[in-house]
Amino acid sequence: MIKKDFPIFNNDPDLVYLDSTATSLKPRPVIEKEREYYEKYSANVFRGIYKISEKATEEYEETRKIVQVFISAGSSNEIVFTRNTTESLNLVAYSLGRKIISQGDELVTTIMEHHSNFVPWQQLTLENGAILKVMDVSDEGYLDLENRHSGRRNATGAVVDRDSGHRIARASGGNQSGMTLNNLDKIITKKTKILALTYVSNVLGTINPIKAIIKAAKKINPEVIAVIDAAQAAPHMKIDVQDLGCDFLAFSSHKMLGPTGVGVLWGRYELLADMFPFNFGGEMIEEVYLDRTVFKYPPHKFEAGTPHIAGVIALKTAVEYLQNIGMEKIRQHEAQITQHALNELNRHFSGQINILGPNLAAQKGGIIAFTFGKYHSHDIAQILDEVNICVRAGNHCTMPLHDRLGVNSSVRASFYLYNTIEDVAKLITGLKKAQTILG
């Protein structure tokens, strides 16, 4: 049983943890690997010619190679370590966006994005007069290019479009074959410089047909840069960046069993090499003169200062843990738990519960966000906490999406490899208790 690998369940056997979308629990091997660094070779990387520094550097760079294989990147030099997905996406917006985006250019994103993959692009367009286009979603939670919405002009004059086209819907388990995007050219044009998409929505759970969208977008405009937020995909399913056809992909260690404070940015090397640094300082420098500085090549050009060494090293163990189980098995397990939870929620609370996003687990990740009658999400979460059930409540850093769906906040239960059918039963019991208390 996988739960035995997670010390938190030894300390709290009755814990029902349903908030892995926010951050995952950590297995013992990951915790021990981080401790190993501090106890056996706690030295800075790259800078020492003594044994423990060389050992730390070796372990650190080995993680880069493991991550390369994990996402099928072409080179370990395409793997940049950051603090989290947020910093990875901001790095691209700052170092690439400010270089290639000018007045009149277009950036395309979606209404379902996490703020981390929405606000950086929004702010970029506000700064330089570019146009932000926002793909809408259908009421069922799928990307929807069919419904027309007139562009609304914001205070700075940037047009925010929810343009039209052919519906992109019901991608089963990430299967992107047979997708028809006949009218995508209504939103992707020759002026589109950046396409920023989430792989899996952190609220709807929707698995977007990323490969099909990118292929269609690049057919319209081969120069468009595709930036993928994979924070909710990398921990749960197999990713092949070369097969997807994207240009950048970002995810976080802490959502995939690894330590907090570590993120990953993958980018095509030729793009990374042409971008200016995000931070300036130690270790990203090749040469410094009074009148100029020569920077190192990627990835080190983007890794100024002392990183979270222990966290990066322990990420390697987290990836190996996932690989040993198998990403296909993890996805299958989550789909079974999620579908059971969807069935039980609809069976016990028919007419009272409103599931946000698809009702089929094959079309979504292990995420179920919902509203429950007229009860506030915070009240539900607090009552569930009283019976040791951890869920998330609020807007989950997706205010535009909640506004689009007409709800102020939602309860979110999310599942991972350590969750069980029994956890679902306890969730149902806890919701019945909330129903009784709140009337």
N, C-alpha and C positions, 0 to 999 in steps of 0.2 A: 504494500500500500504506500503510495507516494507521500502521504501526509507524515509518515515517520521520518522523512528527510528534512522536515521543516521544524526547527526547534520551537517556534512559537506555539505549535500545537501541543508540544510536550508541556509547555508552561501554562497553556490555556486550552485544555482538551475540548471544551465545549464551544470554542470560537467558531463562528460561521462567517468567514471572510468573503464578502461579495463586492469588493472594491478594487479588484486587480487592474481595472482600467485606469485608476488613479496611480496606483503603484502596486507591484506584486510583492508577495512574501519571498523570503530568501532561504534557499536550502542550505543545509549544513556545509557542504563542500565549498560554497561561495563564501560563506562567513569564515571558514577556516583558511581559505586562500588569501583573503584580505588580511587576516591575522598573521599569516605566514610572512607576508611582506614586512609588516611592522616588527616582527620578532626576529627575522633571520637576515634580511638584506634591506633594511630601511635606509636607503640613500637616494639621492637625487639621480634622475636618469640623464644620460648623454654626457654628463659633465665630469665624471670621475674616471680615473684610470686605475682605481683600486677595485678589488674583486667584488665587493658587495654592490658597488655602483654599476659595474658591468653586468652583474646578475640581474639587478633591477631593470636595466635597459633591455637586456635580453628578454625578460618576461614581458615587459611593456610592449616591445615590438612584436613579440609572438602573438599577442592579442590582435594586433593589426592584421596579421596573416590569417588568424582564425576567423575574424570577421569578414575578411575578403572571401574566404571559402563559403561562409555562412550565407552571403548574399550573392555569390557567384560574380564578384567583381573581377575585372581584368587584371588588376594589380593592387598590391597592398599600399602603394603610394597614392591610391585614390581614396584611402580611408583616413578621414580627419577626425580626431577626438575633440569633442566639445564638452560642455557641461550637461547638455540635455537636447531634446529635439528642438525646443524653442530657440536656443542659441544657434543650432545648426541652420534653421530656417532664416533667422536674422542675419547670419553670416552671408548666406546667399543673397538676401535682399540688399545688404549693405555693400558687399564686395563685388557682386555682379550687377545687381539691379541699378545701383547708382552709376554704374559704368555704361550700361547699354540702354537705359530708359530715359527718354526725353519727352518734351511736350508733344502731345498728339499720339504717342505710342499707346498700345493697349496691353493691359494685364488681365488675365481671365482666371477667376477662382470660382468657388461655389458657396452657396448659402450654408452648407453643412460643415464648413471648416471650423476647426478649433481656432481660437483667437490667434494662436501662434502662427497659423498659416493664412491669416486674414489681415490682421492689423499691420504687419510689416509692409504688405503690398498696398494696403489702403493708405498708409502714411507716405509711402513712396510716391503714390499718385498725387497726394495732396501737396507734396513738396515741389513737384516738377511739372504739374499740369498734364500728366498722363491720364488715361481713361481706365477705370476699373470696371470690368464686366463681371457680373455675378450670376452663375448658373443657378436656376431655381431647382427645387425638389417637388415631386408630386406629393399629394397628401399621404401616400403610402410609404414615402421615405426614399424614393429612388430619384436619381438625377433626372430632371425633366426639362427637356429643351422644347417642349411642345407648346406650353402655355405662354402667351405673350404678356409681357409686363412693360409698360412704357418706362423709358429711362427716367430716373428722377435726379435732379441736379442738386448736389449738396452745396454747402455754404461757400466752398472754394471754386465751384464751377465744374468739378469733375463729374462726369456722368457715370452713374451706377446702373448698369443694365442687367435685367433678367431677360435675356433674349430668347428667341424661339428656335425650334428645330425639331428633330425626331427624338422621341422618348428613348432614354437609355435606362433600361429597367430590368429587374429580375435576373441579375447575373448570379447563377447558382454556384455557390462555393468559389467564386472568383473565376468561373469559367467564362472566358471572353470570346469564345468562338461564335460566329454567326451574328455578331452585333452589327446592326445597320445604323449608321450615323449620317443619314442622307442630308440633313440640314444643319450639320455642325458648322458649316461655313457662314451661318447666320450670326455666330458669335466668335468663331476663330477666323481671323482675316490676315491679310499680308502685313497688317500693322501690329498683330499680336506678337509681343516679344517673350512673354512669360505665361505659362499655364501652370497654376498651382493647385494641386488636387490632394485630397486625403484618400488614402487607399481604403481605410475602414473608418466610418464615422464613429466618433467616441460617444455619440448619443443614440443615433438611429441604429448603429451596428451595421449599416448597409455596406456590403463589399462592392466597391465601385469597379467597373470593368476597365481598369487602368490601361491595360495593354491596348484594347480596342480604341479607347479615346485618344491615346497618344499617337497611335498609328494613323487614325483619321485626321488628327490635328496636324501632324507633320506632312501629310499628303496635301493639305491645304496650304501650309506654310512650313517648309522644311527647316526654317531658321528658328522656329519657336522652341523655347527652352522649357522642358517639363520638369517641374519640381514636385516631388511626392513626399507627403507626410505619412510615414509608415509606422508611426508610434504605436498604433493599435493593430498593425499587421505583422510586424517583425516578430513579436513574441508568440504568434499563434499560427502562422502558416509559412510555407516555403516561399522564399523570395529569390528571384533571379533578375537582377537589375538589367542584365544584357537582353534577356528575353522581353522584359517589360518595355524596353526602348526609351526609358526615362533618361534625364541628364543629371539629376540630383535626387537623392533619397535620404531621408533623415529618420532616426529613431533613437530611443533612450534605453540605457542599461537597466534602469530601475523598474521598467515595466516588463522586463523579460528575465526576472530572477536575479539580476545583478545589482550592484550598489547604486545608491543615488549619487548625483553629481557627475555622471558620465553620459555623454551623448555621442552619437556617431553621425557624421555627414559623409556620404559617398557622393562623389562627383566625377564626371568624365575628366580625365587628366588634362586634356588640352584646355578645358574650360578653367579648371583650378589653376593651371599654370599662367593663364592670362588675367586672372583676378588679382586685385590688390589686397594686401593683408587686412584682416579684421582688427587685430590688435598689434601693437608694436612693443618690442621689448626683448627679453632674453630668449635665446635658443632659436628664434626665427630669423636670426641675422647671420649672413655669410661674412660680410665685411662692412665696417662703418668708418667713414671719413668725415671731416668737418663739413664738407659740402654735399655729401650724398651717402646713401646706404644701399648695399646690395643684399637682397633677401634670399633666404634659402628656397629650394624648390619645394613643391607640395610633397607630402602633407605638412612638413614642419613649418612652412611659411605661415600656417594658420594656427600654430600651437605655441603662442608666446607664453613665457613664464612657466613656473612649475605646475604641472597638471595634477589631477587627482590620481597619482601613481597607483596607489593600492586599489582604487576603484577600477581603473583600466585593467589591471592585472587580474582582478577577480571577475571582470566581465568575461574574460576568456573561459573561466570555469563555468560560468552561467551558460555560455553558448555551447560548451561541450556537454553540459547536463541536458540541455534541450535536444541536442543532436543525438545523444545516446538513447533518448526516449523515441525520437523521430517526430518531425514536425507534422507529418501526415497523421500519426496517431494522436498527437495533441489536438489537432484540428477536429478529428473525428470524435474524440471524447467531448470536447467543448460543444460541438454541434448536438450531440445526444443530450447533454445536460440542458443546453439552451432550449431545444425543442420541447423537452419534458417540462421545463419551467414555463414556457409559453402556453403549453396545453393546460397546465395546472392553474395558472393565473386566469386564463379565459374560462376555465371550467368552474372555478370557485367564485369568481368575481365578475361574471358576465353582466354587462351593462353598467358596471361600476368602474372598471379599469380600462384605461385607454393606453394601449401600447404605441409608443412612438417608433415608427419605422416598420420594416417587414415583420410579418408574423411567421415566417418560415426560417428556421435556423440555417438552411442551406444557402440562404441569401444574405446572411449577416454573421458578424462575429459573435463572440460570447457576451453580448451586451443587450440588456433589456432595460430601457428607460420607459417610465410610465407615469401617468397621473392617476390618482385614485379618488374618485368622487370629488367632493369639494375640499378634501383634506389638504393641508399644506404639506409640501414635501419634507420640510424640516420637522414637523410634528411626527410624521410617519417614521422618519429616520431616528428620531430620539426614542420613540417607543420600541423600535426594533433593537436599538442599542441596549435597552433595558433587559432584553433577552439574549444579549451577546451576538447580535447579528449586525454586521457592518455593511452599510450601503451608503451611497453618495446621494446628496440632496442639493438642489440648486439649479443653475443653468449650465454647469459643467464647461465653463469657458466657451459657450456657444450662444451668446445672447442674440445674434441675428437669426439663428436657426429657431430658437424658442419663440422669438417674435413672429417669425414666418408661420410657425405651427399654432400660434395663438395661445401659448401657455407661458406663464411667468417662470415656472420652475418644474422640475420633475424629479422623481426618485429613480436612481439607476442602480441596478444589480448587475454585476459582471462576474463572469465565470472563467476559471483557469484550470490548469491540469490537476490541481489539488482539490477541486470541488467535487461534490458527490450528489447523488440523488437525495440523500438524507438532508443535505443543505437546503435543497429546494423545498422539502417537506417542512423544515423549520421556518423557512421564509413564509410559506403559506400560513402556518400557525401564527407567526408573528404579525402578519397583516390582518388576520382575523382579530387578534388582540387589539391592534390599532383601531380597527373598525368598531369594536365594542367600546373602547375608551373614548373615541372621538365622536361616537354617536352617528 
